[in-house]
Amino acid sequence: MAARVKKDESPRTPLTPERVVSAAIELADEKGVAKLTMRGLAASLGVEAMSLYYHFANKGKILDAMVDAVFAEVELPAKDDEWKPAMRARAGSLRSVLLDHTWAIALMDSRPDPGLGTITHHDAIIGCLRSAGFSMSLTAHAFSVIDSYVYGFVSQESGLPFQSSEELADVAGGIIESLPVEQFPHFSEMVAAYYLHPEYSFAEEFLVGLDLILDGLERLRAAEVSDGES
């Protein structure tokens, strides 16, 4: 006789590609992508490792889908958005997403077989810049410099030894206390007058740098448009 299922037991949730990718991202967020294995992923889902291969041929395909999912979290410009505020908003959104998934930085543009989510994301950015009058080459330059800046900033930001202004004050204060100020006057002044200011936020550095990039791209775009009209 078959065993009766208890009333409080719910049927097993079906294994789907979405569940696999969600679990993989959760594991990568917690332990890093280098620790992601098919066996560990299967265990987190309560299935055998072979069950994963029904949906994904190998770990590489899962990584492709994970990158797609991360790109899908990033805010994209609408069709008629002005390029500069659109790129500013998209860069800020990308930074926020990558702070949640720092493991993704090394994978975002490294996949040899990008998924539709990745291509959709890139197509929207390219379309926004091209519609604003960017040449093909300047579009490539703009895409590259913006993303390189965001990836680099997030890598630095996620490795900082502080998360709040209070923690920064503790770290910076400890450095100043043990530092011979007369030997390093410029560094000491910078820490005391700037980094230890009550309203200082490292996140503001991101916006300053981003605006410098966008302003520079605007000058190049305007020059291209002017040359095209002459």
N, C-alpha and C positions, 0 to 999 in steps of 0.2 A: 504494500500500500504506500502511495506517495505521501511524503510528509506534508502536513497542512501548514500553510503560511499563516503566521500570526497576523491578527488584524492590524497591529501597530507597525508591521513591517511594510515599508513602501517598496515598490518594484525598483530594481536597479536603474539608475538614470542611463539612458542609451549613450554610448560613446560616439561622439561626433567630432569632426575636424575642429569646430569652434571650441569644444571642451578641451581638446588636446592642446590647442594653441594657448588658450587661457591659462591652463595649468602650467604649461611650459614657461610662459611669461612670469607667472607667479613664482616659480622656482628660480628663474633667472634673477628676478628682483631681489629674492631672498639670499641666494647663494652665489650669484654670478653665472654667466652663461657657460663658463669653462666647466662648471660642476654639473651642467645639464647632461644627463645620460638617458638613453631610452629606457633602461631598467628603472632608474629613479623616477622618471616621468610616469611610467606605467604604475609603479607602486603608489604614487600620489593620487592616481585615478582609480586605484583599486582593481586594476586589470593586469593581465599578463602582457609582457613586452610585445609578444607577437601580435596582440590586438591592435597595436599602434600602426603596424605595417599595412593594415587594411585601408588606412586613411593616408598614410605618408610612406613613401618608398624608403626613406632613410632620414637620418637626423638633419641633413642639409635641407630637405624639403620643409621640415618643421621650422628651421631657422628662417627660411624664406618667408614662411607664413607669419612668423613672429615679427619680422621686420615690416611686413605689410600691415600688421595690426597696429604697430607703433606709429607708422606713417598715418594711419587712419585716425589717430587721436589728434593730429595736428590740424589747427585751423587753416583753411585754404581761402584764397581770395575768391570772391564772387566774380562773375563774368565781367561786370562793368566797374569794378573797384579801381580807384586810382592806384597806380603801382606803388608809390612810396608808402602811404599808410598801410597798404595791403602787405608789403614786405616787412614792415615794422611789426605788424600784428602777427604775421606768420612766424617771424623769427622769435618773438616773445613766446608764442605758443609752443614752438619747437623746443625752446629752452625749458619750459615748464614740463613738457612731456619727457624730455631726456633726463631731467632731474629725478623723475620717477623711475626711469629705465636706463640708468647710466651704462649698463652693459651693451645697450644698443648702439652706442656711438661708433664703435669699431665695425659694426655690421651694416649701418644704414645704406652705404653706397658700395658695399663690397660683394654683394651677392651676384654670382654669374648668371643667375636665372631669376631676375626680379619678377615679383608677382604683379597682378593687376592693381593692387592697392598702391604699390610703390610707383608704378608707371602713371597711375591716375594723379597722384600727388605731384610728380615731376611735370606732367603735362599742364596742370593748372598753373604752376609757377612760371613755366616757359610761356604759356599763353598770356599771362598777365603782363610779363615784361615785353613780349613781342608787340602786344596791343598798344603799349605805351611808346613804341617807336625804337626800342632797343634792337640793334642789329643782332644777327645770329651770334657773332663772336662776343659782343658785349653782354648778351643774355647769358652765355656760358660763363663769362668772367663774373658777372653779378651773382649767379647761382653759386659758383664756386667760393667766392670770397665771403658771401653771407653765411653759407653753411660751415665753412672752415672756421669762421669767427664763433658761431654758435657752438659748434662741437668743442672747440678749444676752450671757450669760456666755461662751458658746463664741466669739462674735465677738470679745470682748475677749481671751479666753485665747489664741486662735489668732494674735492680733496682737502679743502680748507680745514684747519683745526678748530673751527668755531662755527656755530650755526646762528647765533644771535649776537646783538650788540653787547650784551652782558658778557658772553663768552669771549668776544673779541677784546673787550676791555681787560679781562683777566689775562689773556694771552699776550696782548700788546704791553700791558702794564708790567708783566713779568719780564719781558724783553728789555724794556726801558730801565727797570730797576737794576738789572745786571749788566747794563751796557755802559762803557766809558763814553759819556756824551761828547766830551771834548774831542774824542778820536773820530766819532761818526756824527758830526753836527747836523748834516742834512737829513740823514735817516732818522735821527732822534726827533728833529723838528717835524718831519712828516708824520711820524707816529703820534706824537703828542698833540699836534695842532689839527691833524686831519682825520686819521683813523680813530682816534679816541674822542672825536667830537660826538656828542650825544645823538645827533641826527644822522650820523654816517651809516650808510647801508651799502654793502658790497654790490647788491643787486643794481644800484644806480650806475655803477661802472659799466654794466652791460648796455644800458640805454645810451650812455654817452658814446661808447665805442660804436654801437650800431648806427647812431645818427651820423657819426663821422663817415662811416662807410656809405650810407645812403646818400649823403650830401655829395660825396665824391662821385658816386654813380650817376647822380642827377646832372652833374657838370659834364660828364662824358656823354650821357644821353642827349643833353641839349646840344652839345657840339655835333653829334652825329645827325640830329634832326636838322640843325642849321646847315650843315654841309649838304644834306640831301635836298634842301630847298634852294640852295644857291646854284 
